[in-house]
Amino acid sequence: MTRAEAYFDDAIRNGELSHAYLLESARPEEAQAAARRIVRRIACEKGTGCGNCASCRAFDSGNHPDIIVLRKEKDAPSVREVREQLLDDIGIRPYRFPRKIYLIDEAEKLNIQSQNAMLKTLEEPPAYAMIFLVTSNRNAFLPTVLSRVVSLKADEVRPEEAEEEAAADALFDYIRRAEFLTAAQMSGIAAEMKSRGMDPEIIITTLNGFVRDVLAVKSGAEEKLLYPAQRLTAFDWSARMSDRFLRELWEKLGTGRAALSSNGNPDLVIELVFLKIKEGLLSRDESD
Ligand SMILES: [Zn+2]
């Protein structure tokens, strides 16, 4: 499973598909395989990649009439190939299915002329059309191309990365609920996170990063968040915690880190940090 596929899980369910995507992986074969699973699923009549519907069967037999993979004679597609197979073709309605989907592998090899020629089509393809650029290097694209596509990571998530992400999610779950946690629950956090493979030092490091995000939100630099998925919580904290309190919390994290490195009790260290967070959320300090 790739992040891109996780994205399409939601997008297909919610009917929120865009017209142009860029799927990137440093490992091109992973991005290309993911792209095929994604377009197969988008084209599926059940939206699941069921394997039984006419679309899935056409795809699996290798001749889906409305999923078009750009063919090229040389290593890089020529402008002529892009024009004939994509730009001149996209206006022709799909043959059998509701959508017509274009797939361009190794899209970083499209030269500047081809990319320029594609701009208008990327901007406003016909409603039935979708375009997937599959690439190992998004830096090869014109900014005008990148601004017209939704970029997604198409690397296989390694099992250890998936575990780390799950642990971080669990930690942020506690962080979001800090004001409702009892002291007893707080004192269990370190042990639970340890069982998920996250050391108490990492809890402190994560909170340091998140406090930085809260400060970034306060200063209007919200495009630089370390944890963009937690932006709502960062906004919440920034509205409810004073600068003075955030400095105190920062110091508390430093004290906690020092305590851990001198063999302090991790359960207690993390509990004290969460008590401090709860205090900040409940105190409504207006001293800014
Ligand atoms: Zn199907």
Residues whose N, C-alpha, C, O or C-beta is under 5 A from the ligand:
A	BS01	ZN	C44 E45 K46 G49 C50 G51 N52 C53 C56
